[in-house]
Amino acid sequence: MLKHIYFFIDNQGRSPVEQALKELSQKEDMKVRAYLKILKECGHALHRPIADYLGDGIYELRPQSHRVFSFFFFGDSAILLHVIRKKTDKIPANDLLLCIKRKKEVEALKNIKEIDE
């Protein structure tokens, strides 16, 4: 079980993930929130089809056609880094590189915000 789930905060004080989640339909939002609840309950124990490890410390939640990218921080927290609507079988390389960049920023600056549940 995780103690916290946080949003990544960019250098302008905004959370791209929080904004992307606000733009989802009600049905999509409910599905993503259900997956976030499972993430909080199960943490590192999640596997396909709900979640997958992509490498470089980056994981994905897999609610239907969306992907929510995160990493585990201090062993008891997850940081949500990026969200995409998946259109192809492979994760686009630029999205994975963005997640790695944001992960490094969080590790250096601790620029995070706890999500409202």
C-alpha positions as protocol buffer text, in pm:
chain_id: "A"
residue {
  index: 1
  type: MET
  ca { x: 0 y: 0 z: 0 }
}
residue {
  index: 2
  type: LEU
  ca { x: 119 y: 350 z: -85 }
}
residue {
  index: 3
  type: LYS
  ca { x: 90 y: 640 z: 158 }
}
residue {
  index: 4
  type: HIS
  ca { x: 64 y: 909 z: -109 }
}
residue {
  index: 5
  type: ILE
  ca { x: 12 y: 974 z: -478 }
}
residue {
  index: 6
  type: TYR
  ca { x: 146 y: 1306 z: -606 }
}
residue {
  index: 7
  type: PHE
  ca { x: 125 y: 1510 z: -925 }
}
residue {
  index: 8
  type: PHE
  ca { x: 442 y: 1633 z: -1094 }
}
residue {
  index: 9
  type: ILE
  ca { x: 456 y: 2015 z: -1092 }
}
residue {
  index: 10
  type: ASP
  ca { x: 634 y: 2195 z: -1379 }
}
residue {
  index: 11
  type: ASN
  ca { x: 857 y: 2502 z: -1342 }
}
residue {
  index: 12
  type: GLN
  ca { x: 552 y: 2731 z: -1385 }
}
residue {
  index: 13
  type: GLY
  ca { x: 374 y: 2569 z: -1090 }
}
residue {
  index: 14
  type: ARG
  ca { x: 127 y: 2374 z: -1304 }
}
residue {
  index: 15
  type: SER
  ca { x: 47 y: 2005 z: -1309 }
}
residue {
  index: 16
  type: PRO
  ca { x: 16 y: 1875 z: -1666 }
}
residue {
  index: 17
  type: VAL
  ca { x: -128 y: 1547 z: -1536 }
}
residue {
  index: 18
  type: GLU
  ca { x: -390 y: 1716 z: -1321 }
}
residue {
  index: 19
  type: GLN
  ca { x: -491 y: 1932 z: -1619 }
}
residue {
  index: 20
  type: ALA
  ca { x: -510 y: 1632 z: -1853 }
}
residue {
  index: 21
  type: LEU
  ca { x: -730 y: 1444 z: -1606 }
}
residue {
  index: 22
  type: LYS
  ca { x: -969 y: 1742 z: -1583 }
}
residue {
  index: 23
  type: GLU
  ca { x: -1018 y: 1724 z: -1960 }
}
residue {
  index: 24
  type: LEU
  ca { x: -1137 y: 1362 z: -1956 }
}
residue {
  index: 25
  type: SER
  ca { x: -1501 y: 1270 z: -1995 }
}
residue {
  index: 26
  type: GLN
  ca { x: -1681 y: 1168 z: -1676 }
}
residue {
  index: 27
  type: LYS
  ca { x: -1658 y: 800 z: -1774 }
}
residue {
  index: 28
  type: GLU
  ca { x: -1285 y: 823 z: -1853 }
}
residue {
  index: 29
  type: ASP
  ca { x: -1221 y: 1016 z: -1530 }
}
residue {
  index: 30
  type: MET
  ca { x: -1400 y: 752 z: -1323 }
}
residue {
  index: 31
  type: LYS
  ca { x: -1192 y: 476 z: -1487 }
}
residue {
  index: 32
  type: VAL
  ca { x: -863 y: 658 z: -1426 }
}
residue {
  index: 33
  type: ARG
  ca { x: -957 y: 732 z: -1063 }
}
residue {
  index: 34
  type: ALA
  ca { x: -1043 y: 364 z: -1011 }
}
residue {
  index: 35
  type: TYR
  ca { x: -697 y: 270 z: -1141 }
}
residue {
  index: 36
  type: LEU
  ca { x: -533 y: 530 z: -916 }
}
residue {
  index: 37
  type: LYS
  ca { x: -716 y: 378 z: -619 }
}
residue {
  index: 38
  type: ILE
  ca { x: -585 y: 33 z: -716 }
}
residue {
  index: 39
  type: LEU
  ca { x: -234 y: 183 z: -749 }
}
residue {
  index: 40
  type: LYS
  ca { x: -258 y: 326 z: -397 }
}
residue {
  index: 41
  type: GLU
  ca { x: -383 y: -6 z: -256 }
}
residue {
  index: 42
  type: CYS
  ca { x: -139 y: -235 z: -439 }
}
residue {
  index: 43
  type: GLY
  ca { x: 166 y: -18 z: -515 }
}
residue {
  index: 44
  type: HIS
  ca { x: 457 y: -214 z: -660 }
}
residue {
  index: 45
  type: ALA
  ca { x: 251 y: -535 z: -680 }
}
residue {
  index: 46
  type: LEU
  ca { x: 53 y: -419 z: -985 }
}
residue {
  index: 47
  type: HIS
  ca { x: 108 y: -600 z: -1314 }
}
residue {
  index: 48
  type: ARG
  ca { x: -57 y: -634 z: -1655 }
}
residue {
  index: 49
  type: PRO
  ca { x: -326 y: -571 z: -1757 }
}
residue {
  index: 50
  type: ILE
  ca { x: -363 y: -291 z: -1499 }
}
residue {
  index: 51
  type: ALA
  ca { x: -5 y: -166 z: -1499 }
}
residue {
  index: 52
  type: ASP
  ca { x: 332 y: -232 z: -1658 }
}
residue {
  index: 53
  type: TYR
  ca { x: 698 y: -144 z: -1606 }
}
residue {
  index: 54
  type: LEU
  ca { x: 850 y: 47 z: -1900 }
}
residue {
  index: 55
  type: GLY
  ca { x: 1210 y: 82 z: -1779 }
}
residue {
  index: 56
  type: ASP
  ca { x: 1421 y: 359 z: -1623 }
}
residue {
  index: 57
  type: GLY
  ca { x: 1196 y: 350 z: -1316 }
}
residue {
  index: 58
  type: ILE
  ca { x: 886 y: 448 z: -1518 }
}
residue {
  index: 59
  type: TYR
  ca { x: 557 y: 259 z: -1484 }
}
residue {
  index: 60
  type: GLU
  ca { x: 229 y: 296 z: -1667 }
}
residue {
  index: 61
  type: LEU
  ca { x: -127 y: 255 z: -1550 }
}
residue {
  index: 62
  type: ARG
  ca { x: -341 y: 121 z: -1835 }
}
residue {
  index: 63
  type: PRO
  ca { x: -702 y: 241 z: -1800 }
}
residue {
  index: 64
  type: GLN
  ca { x: -857 y: 160 z: -2138 }
}
residue {
  index: 65
  type: SER
  ca { x: -709 y: 386 z: -2406 }
}
residue {
  index: 66
  type: HIS
  ca { x: -521 y: 611 z: -2163 }
}
residue {
  index: 67
  type: ARG
  ca { x: -177 y: 568 z: -2012 }
}
residue {
  index: 68
  type: VAL
  ca { x: -82 y: 737 z: -1684 }
}
residue {
  index: 69
  type: PHE
  ca { x: 294 y: 733 z: -1631 }
}
residue {
  index: 70
  type: SER
  ca { x: 447 y: 736 z: -1284 }
}
residue {
  index: 71
  type: PHE
  ca { x: 740 y: 631 z: -1071 }
}
residue {
  index: 72
  type: PHE
  ca { x: 775 y: 522 z: -711 }
}
residue {
  index: 73
  type: PHE
  ca { x: 935 y: 771 z: -473 }
}
residue {
  index: 74
  type: PHE
  ca { x: 1074 y: 693 z: -126 }
}
residue {
  index: 75
  type: GLY
  ca { x: 918 y: 346 z: -152 }
}
residue {
  index: 76
  type: ASP
  ca { x: 578 y: 455 z: -22 }
}
residue {
  index: 77
  type: SER
  ca { x: 465 y: 716 z: -277 }
}
residue {
  index: 78
  type: ALA
  ca { x: 395 y: 738 z: -650 }
}
residue {
  index: 79
  type: ILE
  ca { x: 445 y: 1048 z: -861 }
}
residue {
  index: 80
  type: LEU
  ca { x: 219 y: 1092 z: -1166 }
}
residue {
  index: 81
  type: LEU
  ca { x: 433 y: 1232 z: -1447 }
}
residue {
  index: 82
  type: HIS
  ca { x: 239 y: 1229 z: -1774 }
}
residue {
  index: 83
  type: VAL
  ca { x: -87 y: 1116 z: -1938 }
}
residue {
  index: 84
  type: ILE
  ca { x: -154 y: 1020 z: -2299 }
}
residue {
  index: 85
  type: ARG
  ca { x: -437 y: 874 z: -2500 }
}
residue {
  index: 86
  type: LYS
  ca { x: -274 y: 567 z: -2651 }
}
residue {
  index: 87
  type: LYS
  ca { x: -318 y: 543 z: -3027 }
}
residue {
  index: 88
  type: THR
  ca { x: -51 y: 285 z: -3120 }
}
residue {
  index: 89
  type: ASP
  ca { x: 82 y: -39 z: -2975 }
}
residue {
  index: 90
  type: LYS
  ca { x: 411 y: 118 z: -2864 }
}
residue {
  index: 91
  type: ILE
  ca { x: 458 y: 407 z: -2625 }
}
residue {
  index: 92
  type: PRO
  ca { x: 600 y: 699 z: -2828 }
}
residue {
  index: 93
  type: ALA
  ca { x: 968 y: 750 z: -2746 }
}
residue {
  index: 94
  type: ASN
  ca { x: 922 y: 1125 z: -2688 }
}
residue {
  index: 95
  type: ASP
  ca { x: 657 y: 1054 z: -2421 }
}
residue {
  index: 96
  type: LEU
  ca { x: 888 y: 812 z: -2242 }
}
residue {
  index: 97
  type: LEU
  ca { x: 1176 y: 1062 z: -2260 }
}
residue {
  index: 98
  type: LEU
  ca { x: 949 y: 1332 z: -2114 }
}
residue {
  index: 99
  type: CYS
  ca { x: 865 y: 1101 z: -1822 }
}
residue {
  index: 100
  type: ILE
  ca { x: 1234 y: 1032 z: -1755 }
}
residue {
  index: 101
  type: LYS
  ca { x: 1309 y: 1408 z: -1765 }
}
residue {
  index: 102
  type: ARG
  ca { x: 1025 y: 1483 z: -1522 }
}
residue {
  index: 103
  type: LYS
  ca { x: 1134 y: 1199 z: -1292 }
}
residue {
  index: 104
  type: LYS
  ca { x: 1483 y: 1352 z: -1271 }
}
residue {
  index: 105
  type: GLU
  ca { x: 1331 y: 1694 z: -1196 }
}
residue {
  index: 106
  type: VAL
  ca { x: 1123 y: 1552 z: -912 }
}
residue {
  index: 107
  type: GLU
  ca { x: 1422 y: 1369 z: -768 }
}
residue {
  index: 108
  type: ALA
  ca { x: 1626 y: 1691 z: -774 }
}
residue {
  index: 109
  type: LEU
  ca { x: 1363 y: 1952 z: -685 }
}
residue {
  index: 110
  type: LYS
  ca { x: 1080 y: 1759 z: -513 }
}
residue {
  index: 111
  type: ASN
  ca { x: 829 y: 1958 z: -725 }
}
residue {
  index: 112
  type: ILE
  ca { x: 514 y: 1762 z: -642 }
}
residue {
  index: 113
  type: LYS
  ca { x: 155 y: 1819 z: -525 }
}
residue {
  index: 114
  type: GLU
  ca { x: -61 y: 1560 z: -348 }
}
residue {
  index: 115
  type: ILE
  ca { x: -370 y: 1458 z: -541 }
}
residue {
  index: 116
  type: ASP
  ca { x: -718 y: 1513 z: -400 }
}
residue {
  index: 117
  type: GLU
  ca { x: -901 y: 1186 z: -353 }
}
